[in-house]
Amino acid sequence: MTFSKLVKHPVFCQLAIAISYILAIKFSVSFASLPGELTPLWLPAVVGLIAILELGNTALIGIILGTSIENYFALNELSLDLSFSAILILTLAIVFNEAVNVFICATWLRRRHKSLSSIFQTVKSISEFLGISLISSSISALLPVFFFYVYGIIPINNLLVSWLVWFLGASLAQLIFVPPILFWRSPKGQQRKTAIWEIIVFVGLATLVSYFVFYKNYDLEYLFLPLLVGSVFRLEQPLPQVLVGILSLVGIFATVNGYGSFVGETPHPTLSLLLLESFIAVYAVTILIISAILSERKAITQTLHSTLDFLEERVFDRTSKLLQTQLVLDTFIDTAPLAMAILDKDLNLIKVNNFLADLQQRQESNDDIPEYIINPKLHQEIVSKCQLILDSKQENINEEMYVPDTNSGSTWLMSYFPIIDEQGRVFRVGFIGLDISDRKRLELILQKQAQLDGLTQIANRRKFDEVLEREWLRCQRDQTPLSLLIFDIDHFKIYNDTYGHVQGDECLIRIAQVLKKQIGRTTDLAARYGGEEFIILLSNTDLDGACYISKRTLKAIRELKIPHQNSPVIPFVTSSCGVATCIPNKHLDMAYLIDRADKALYQAKSQGRNQAFTIESEENRESA
């Protein structure tokens, strides 16, 4: 396996995420922890969010693995008398905090934004990012803080402060470090150029102010705001965000180690760190919002210039294009093989294409269109539909229309549509007619073919299912008997093996024609049920009538005298028949009738074949 394939392997990716998470945790603990205090791990929140945004939810495996390993050993090293179960629960709580935080935040951002770099392009998207980061961090921090309190690591009077430190650190890390990373990975971010001397100037000023604020303890932290705002106007993204990140790292490092003006503001070091984080958060959000405002303004300006250029170009060629469009439209209407017309508000024809005029054998020009250029028999119906469009009762109407004529008539697909003026009002209505007579005839042919068995040319199983459902409902309504006869050619496999499949097919065709001749009513049906099985469905027929038809049919099959020398019954083709009759009601279904007939057929075959059988009583059997 090559190195490039190894790097892209899922296992390698998860291990890389886990190792990155462990290193981020170690770096955060060594860099941002206060002596004797449990402080939040904020850089892992950045690693996790970026990993899920780039790789998807599968990155959670590496996050959970890295968090579990590092925190389990870190808790073991604490000078606390914790049981194994306590360490395990605390580890799971921290894993929950890390995983849920980045999962909620990443899932929201991916659903709201197709491009990750677009998250920080508008004030609205920045507000969404800030809100979801704060919400996800605050929710996920509840569980670990609670368990740390349960096991006595955090006293009750420090619960609120601990929760604030925990969730604010994670959300602040995402706020400071996620924007520059995503900006840098975007194609536009990689193409931006900034003068080196400007970067040197802003870095120098930031270093100077940091020296006085965090080393000399001067209260000059307000100078960071104009410095950062100026970087937004002069430096291209993500450089202002990088500058915010550097100043944040410097400030936190100094505050943790007891330097800077923030240390003297509060008596407790944790509160000093909270004050610094709040200060950094305000500046970071301010810079992001100003950057988004500038980005929106730039986008609006570019859009405005593009729109003005486009409109300017359109002014010069609009007239010629309109004329060309009108010419193309007129040509299309006049040459289209469709019936097309336009009516005004008074339902007078003002435009008729050549196809419609030729169809009606009227050659008048469009300036003198007779009222009944449309078939007089259909004029009123077409006008009524057009009136509905004009009254705005319907936006569009599509329907089929039958047009009677001296032959068999024709079917048209009619479409009526409104024509809107500049004020958005309907002032005309048009219609298009397409002759679909051939398609309708083809549909009827295909429908008929779909209901016939391809070999025997009698009804197939699909047709049988349709007729059975129809007759079942009719007999249920009228409370009349419905009978079903299932025929199975005796030893047909032996016949095929003896005479071949060609003769077998011919045998099926001849027997199918025999069955077809046994029925005479339109409600009855003979169909091929499958293979060598056939059925006869007899509506409004009692058991005696069904037995009579079965006996007559079996006799007609025998009278064909189709040779079957290897048949164990007689040396001619014979059939067995199962007969079932019932009066349909709401307590029965159609499967009941089929099942009874099938069981009767089984009895007929079991008792020697070449006979009909009904399962009601032995006396109902009709032998050959």
MARDRENKOL-505067 format. One record per residue (C-alpha): z, x, y; residue in one letter. Coordinates in steps of 0.001 Angstrom, whole numbers, padded with zeros to 6 digits, always signed. Layout:
N
ZXYa;...
//
This chain:
624
+000000+000000+000000m;-001035+001439+003377t;+001426+001784+006240f;-000315-000912+008309s;-000025-003404+005433k;+003599-002394+004872l;+004447-003066+008511v;+002936-006571+008304k;+004754-007392+005039h;+007259-010291+005502p;+010098-008359+003865v;+009545-005388+006183f;+009502-007714+009210c;+012806-009348+008213q;+014438-005966+007615l;+013166-004745+010987a;+014664-007822+012686i;+017976-007355+010855a;+018163-003656+011818i;+017236-004477+015423s;+019973-007082+015498y;+022556-004650+014124i;+021583-002000+016690l;+021679-004589+019491a;+025161-005679+018422i;+026422-002094+018276k;+024879-001290+021638f;+026320-004426+023223s;+029811-003802+021830v;+029851-000168+022943s;+028266-000897+026287f;+029816-004143+027426a;+033179-004563+025685s;+036352-004563+027667l;+039343-002643+026246p;+041414-004923+024050g;+039174-007943+024668e;+036761-009899+022447l;+033604-010051+024548t;+030243-011754+023834p;+027341-009919+022213l;+024553-010668+024619w;+021660-008294+023777l;+021307-009801+020256p;+020568-013149+021938a;+017544-011500+023569v;+016370-009900+020323v;+016725-013192+018442g;+014936-015307+021041l;+011998-012886+021327i;+011754-012608+017523a;+011566-016384+017008i;+009139-016861+019907l;+006824-014200+018479e;+007234-014681+014697l;+008417-018274+014333g;+011444-019703+012557n;+011090-017252+009661t;+012714-014676+011952a;+016000-016559+011423l;+016293-014839+008033i;+016456-011401+009657g;+018770-012667+012408i;+021233-014178+009927i;+021087-011062+007724l;+021702-008616+010578g;+024442-010722+012179t;+026239-011261+008868s;+026279-007589+007912i;+027368-006192+011283e;+030006-008804+012109n;+031509-008766+008613y;+032191-005031+008823f;+033200-005265+012500a;+035828-007903+011685l;+037127-005767+008823n;+037665-002903+011255e;+039802-005004+013619l;+043484-004170+013495s;+044285-007729+012419l;+045803-008957+009193d;+042895-011226+008210l;+042246-012490+004694s;+038853-012265+003064f;+038296-015995+003565s;+039213-015715+007247a;+036760-012845+007741i;+034080-014817+005912l;+034643-017942+008037i;+034643-015935+011282l;+031451-014175+010204t;+029781-017518+009454l;+030931-018865+012822a;+029374-015901+014650i;+026190-016234+012556v;+026100-019910+013502f;+026475-018983+017173n;+023633-016455+017110e;+021234-018492+014965a;+021754-021892+016611v;+021566-020434+020121n;+018177-018750+019701v;+016796-021495+017427f;+017456-024311+019901i;+016152-022315+022842c;+013019-021024+021059a;+012150-024402+019520t;+012331-026134+022891w;+010228-023480+024634l;+007528-023400+021942r;+007151-027174+021992r;+006973-027334+025768r;+004634-024394+026380h;+001471-023375+024571k;+001575-019920+026157s;+004884-018044+026310l;+003957-016308+029558s;+003542-019727+031238s;+007283-020407+030878i;+008010-018556+034135f;+004982-019675+036156q;+006504-022805+037738t;+009872-023800+039142v;+010053-026704+036702k;+009491-024492+033653s;+012091-021972+034899i;+014607-024786+035365s;+013885-025961+031831e;+014345-022424+030480f;+017609-021982+032356l;+018910-025384+031257g;+018079-025014+027577i;+019461-021446+027539s;+022770-022597+029033l;+022989-025662+026787i;+022159-023791+023563s;+024553-020943+024403s;+027405-023272+025357s;+027020-025419+022208i;+026734-022481+019829s;+029740-020679+021385a;+032137-023529+020617l;+032440-022852+016887l;+033231-019092+016922p;+035705-019470+019811v;+037444-022277+017946f;+037856-020240+014752f;+038986-017179+016701f;+041708-019390+018151y;+042589-020842+014724v;+043142-017367+013281y;+045203-016237+016281g;+042684-013764+017710i;+042345-015723+020964i;+045494-017302+022495p;+045271-020873+023682i;+045594-019966+027341n;+042455-017776+027059n;+040269-020350+025276l;+038308-021451+028351l;+037793-017906+029645v;+036728-016678+026204s;+034244-019523+025847w;+032848-018822+029321l;+032457-015101+028569v;+030831-015836+025228w;+028214-018368+026334f;+027560-016923+029797l;+026899-013450+028391g;+024333-014739+025885a;+022536-016974+028379s;+022630-014301+031085l;+021086-011764+028707a;+018242-014181+027965q;+017818-014925+031652l;+017635-011228+032621i;+015718-009616+029767f;+013483-012322+028248v;+011299-012899+031385p;+010209-009242+031835p;+009479-008865+028110i;+007292-011967+028020l;+005641-011024+031322f;+004864-007568+029982w;+003350-008889+026746r;+001023-011300+028539s;-002570-010075+029126p;-002300-010735+032857k;+000949-008768+033047g;-000675-005744+031445q;-003572-005773+033943q;-001481-005787+037125r;-001329-002623+039200k;+001307-001631+041761t;+001358+001434+044000a;+003652+004156+042674i;+005174+004813+046106w;+006326+001177+046334e;+008068+001440+042977i;+009757+004680+044094i;+010930+003070+047340v;+012506+000034+045652f;+014101+002100+042887v;+015527+004474+045510g;+016945+001642+047596l;+018413-000020+044505a;+020023+003266+043479t;+021459+003788+046972l;+022972+000286+047196v;+024322+000558+043633s;+026004+003853+044550y;+027862+002311+047487f;+028741-000934+045657v;+029715+000317+042203f;+030927+003856+042949y;+032249+003784+046515k;+033522+000191+046128n;+031930-001025+049386y;+031417-004774+049693d;+027650-004442+050115l;+026575-006441+047067e;+024850-008964+049352y;+022247-006263+050094l;+020882-006705+046588f;+019390-010075+047541l;+016930-008919+050269p;+016115-005900+048126l;+015218-008027+045102l;+013401-010638+047200v;+011345-007888+048802g;+010437-006564+045339s;+009071-009993+044405v;+006710-009939+047385f;+005635-006302+047002r;+005769-005589+043268l;+003826-007394+040588e;+005591-008998+037649q;+007419-007961+035539p;+008656-005115+037778l;+011058-007292+039851p;+012593-008617+036633q;+012893-005082+035269v;+014710-004117+038467l;+017119-007053+038002v;+017768-005906+034431g;+018499-002331+035476i;+020880-003413+038246l;+022622-005751+035772s;+023162-002965+033260l;+024487-000650+035979v;+026814-003315+037340g;+028227-004300+033952i;+028727-000673+032917f;+030565+000074+036159a;+032703-003074+036021t;+033669-002531+032385v;+034780+000996+033238n;+036804-000084+036284g;+034326+000794+039048y;+032779-001333+041750g;+033786-003947+044245s;+034037-006676+041593f;+036998-004989+039904v;+039273-005489+042860g;+038392-009163+043257e;+040504-010366+040280t;+043608-009008+038504p;+042094-009418+035018h;+039136-007309+033812p;+037596-010226+031904t;+037556-012318+035074l;+035941-009397+036898s;+033170-009346+034329l;+032784-013127+034614l;+032493-012816+038406l;+029866-010083+038067l;+027893-012096+035494e;+027903-015131+037784s;+026734-012954+040671f;+023914-011482+038566i;+022929-014936+037269a;+022553-016300+040798v;+020389-013356+041838y;+018288-013509+038640a;+017641-017226+039023v;+016799-016765+042703t;+014269-014040+041921i;+012699-016103+039126l;+012373-019162+041361i;+010872-017176+044252i;+008454-015535+041816s;+007474-018945+040433a;+006945-020352+043934i;+004659-017439+044762l;+002832-017881+041459s;+002357-021606+042094e;+001180-020913+045627r;-001268-018314+044378k;-002561-020661+041697a;-002956-023494+044209i;-004787-021188+046601t;-007135-019997+043887q;-007739-023558+042750t;-008402-024652+046324l;-010884-021835+046908h;-012619-022547+043624s;-012783-026253+044458t;-014192-025596+047921l;-016815-023231+046522d;-017729-025748+043876f;-018005-028595+046392l;-020094-026443+048687e;-022528-025741+045898e;-022614-029374+044930r;-023510-030478+048451v;-026818-028596+048354f;-028090-029846+045020d;-026433-033257+044748r;-029407-035204+046066t;-031914-033547+043757s;-029619-033945+040757k;-028996-037593+041528l;-032710-038214+041713l;-033255-036300+038511q;-030452-038233+036802t;-031918-041527+037952q;-035328-040522+036624l;-033876-039467+033270v;-031849-042676+033061l;-034845-044874+033836d;-036954-042991+031319t;-034272-043298+028675f;-033802-047027+029281i;-037523-047742+029238d;-038295-045672+026144t;-035155-046299+024090a;-035736-048341+020893p;-032923-050648+021953l;-032822-053969+023744a;-031234-053182+027128m;-030690-055312+030218a;-028546-055542+033367i;-027341-058760+035010l;-025924-059212+038519d;-022834-061213+039517k;-024902-064416+039463d;-025983-063629+035896l;-029573-063049+036940n;-031507-060375+035089l;-032277-057466+037408i;-033311-054857+034825k;-034952-055237+031436v;-036296-052321+029461n;-039719-052256+027827n;-038362-052689+024316f;-036704-056019+025158l;-039737-057215+027104a;-042107-056307+024262d;-039749-057901+021782l;-040119-061235+023544q;-043856-060704+024083q;-043430-061024+027813r;-045169-058417+029970q;-043933-059408+033421e;-042734-056590+035689s;-039038-056061+036464n;-039588-057426+039974d;-040400-060855+038581d;-038220-061271+035511i;-038199-064778+034043p;-034853-066332+033271e;-035575-066636+029566y;-036895-063172+028899i;-034010-063304+026379i;-034464-065604+023401n;-033655-069090+024740p;-031602-069860+021637k;-029297-066950+022448l;-029395-067040+026236h;-026265-069139+026644q;-024214-067020+024232e;-025248-063763+025951i;-024543-065197+029384v;-021075-066384+028325s;-020181-062890+027098k;-021438-061349+030327c;-019333-063832+032308q;-016211-062646+030449l;-016999-059077+031492i;-017583-060086+035119l;-014298-062017+035185d;-012561-058846+033905s;-011123-060786+031009k;-012440-058155+028604q;-013439-054551+029254e;-016017-054268+026483n;-017345-056653+023856i;-018956-055498+020623n;-020141-058041+018094e;-022858-058865+015619e;-025319-061637+016490m;-027701-063468+014208y;-031089-064276+015777v;-032997-067047+013991p;-036788-066858+013847d;-039692-068173+011807t;-039058-065616+009075n;-035664-064797+007622s;-034041-064075+010961g;-032529-060818+012167s;-029079-059402+012862t;-028291-057513+016074w;-025304-055409+017078l;-024606-056381+020703m;-022495-054345+023120s;-021545-055708+026559y;-020059-053410+029210f;-019110-053601+032916p;-020846-051659+035702i;-018378-050556+038407i;-019036-050066+042126d;-017438-047469+044458e;-014327-049616+044923q;-013750-049873+041188g;-014842-053522+041010r;-017166-055012+038421v;-020349-055998+040218f;-022831-055978+037350r;-022806-056198+033587v;-025126-054626+031045g;-025769-055159+027387f;-027399-053173+024605i;-028775-054678+021410g;-029520-052776+018218l;-031463-054425+015394d;-029388-053810+012249i;-031247-056248+009988s;-032462-053503+007652d;-028982-052053+007434r;-027524-055479+006657k;-030056-056036+003880r;-029290-052573+002524l;-025559-053302+002631e;-026118-056463+000574l;-028181-054516-001963i;-025572-051771-002191l;-022770-054302-002466q;-024587-056011-005318k;-025265-052685-007041q;-021632-051660-006622a;-020632-054748-008603q;-023046-054189-011508l;-022620-051957-014508d;-025290-049286-014340g;-026218-049494-018042l;-025962-053149-019022t;-026753-054659-015578q;-023986-057221-015892i;-020855-057330-013753a;-018637-054229-013822n;-014861-053806-013781r;-014691-053969-009961r;-016529-057293-009905k;-014289-058614-012669f;-011151-057710-010665d;-012499-059565-007604e;-013476-062697-009554v;-010217-062705-011533l;-008174-062627-008328e;-010249-065391-006776r;-010177-067682-009829e;-006487-066982-010455w;-005612-068237-006972l;-007910-071237-007330r;-006490-072237-010722c;-002968-071714-009409q;-003702-074029-006507r;-005353-076687-008704d;-002988-076092-011678q;-005914-075783-014096t;-006148-073437-017108p;-007801-070016-016879l;-009068-068319-020050s;-009939-064693-020732l;-011930-063347-023705l;-011948-059607-024428i;-014619-058358-026867f;-014602-054972-028586d;-017610-053857-030698i;-016379-053042-034182d;-016522-049379-035203h;-018764-048462-032296f;-017910-044773-032565k;-019258-044774-036112i;-022379-046513-034799y;-022896-043801-032173n;-022320-041051-034724d;-024839-042679-037101t;-027651-043738-034745y;-027059-041584-031654g;-026053-042425-028096h;-029494-043696-027082v;-029342-046412-029730q;-025702-046963-028781g;-026703-047673-025179d;-029430-050070-026377e;-026854-051856-028532c;-024535-052287-025530l;-027394-053683-023423i;-028343-056294-026050r;-024750-057428-026562i;-024226-057643-022784a;-027194-060002-022516q;-025737-062144-025330v;-022460-062475-023404l;-024316-063310-020220k;-026132-066194-021924k;-022863-067740-023133q;-021730-068723-019641i;-023400-071335-017511g;-021079-072082-014610r;-021014-070101-011361t;-017243-069692-011635t;-017498-068012-015060d;-018147-064309-015454l;-019361-061917-018149a;-018617-058260-017423a;-018405-054859-019045r;-014733-053960-019142y;-015195-050345-020150g;-016863-048383-022968g;-017677-050842-025765e;-015357-053540-024347e;-016654-056676-022619f;-014935-059713-021126i;-015745-063334-020425i;-013674-065109-017760l;-013684-068917-018008l;-012257-070869-015090s;-010837-074375-015660n;-011152-073893-019426t;-008388-074663-021919d;-007645-072801-025152l;-009917-074980-027310d;-012850-074414-025010g;-012191-070677-024904a;-012011-070497-028725c;-015304-072362-028954y;-017010-069916-026598i;-015569-066953-028488s;-016804-068331-031824k;-020264-069018-030413r;-020448-065557-028869t;-019402-063726-032050l;-022010-065721-033973k;-024718-064828-031459a;-023815-061124-031761i;-024108-061276-035532r;-027426-063089-035260e;-028841-060084-033400l;-028649-058353-036795k;-028406-054914-035223i;-028217-052558-038238p;-024858-050799-038751h;-025106-049361-042272q;-021823-047430-042116n;-019715-050323-040799s;-016751-051148-043067p;-017174-054843-042108v;-020811-055814-042750i;-024019-053768-042428p;-024682-055238-038977f;-023048-054827-035585v;-020070-057194-035146t;-017347-057649-032561s;-013699-058613-032411s;-012343-060914-029717c;-008943-061564-028152g;-008451-064959-026473v;-005767-065846-023934a;-005241-068915-021774t;-002664-069771-019146c;-002115-071945-016121i;-001403-069508-013248p;+001775-070002-011254n;+003938-068019-008887k;+006050-066655-011747h;+003050-065019-013453l;+000603-062362-012354d;-002931-061553-013438m;-001769-058660-015613a;-000008-061214-017840y;-003307-062864-018817l;-005015-059522-019476i;-002082-058297-021540d;-002085-061435-023722r;-005826-061174-024333a;-005497-057492-025165d;-002701-058191-027680k;-004814-060922-029244a;-007711-058459-029552l;-005403-055990-031298y;-004441-058696-033812q;-008104-059548-034416a;-008888-055891-035157k;-005775-055481-037307s;-006725-058456-039499q;-010156-057233-040465g;-012251-057426-037252r;-015368-059624-036825n;-013169-062481-035627q;-011402-063986-032626a;-007650-064301-032335f;-005214-065972-029997t;-001608-064929-030014i;-000209-068457-029689e;-000354-069282-033427s;-002083-068225-036591e;-004052-071469-036647e;-005852-070462-033439n;-007645-067602-035221r;-011394-068060-035571e;-012842-065999-038423s;-016427-064887-038733a;
//
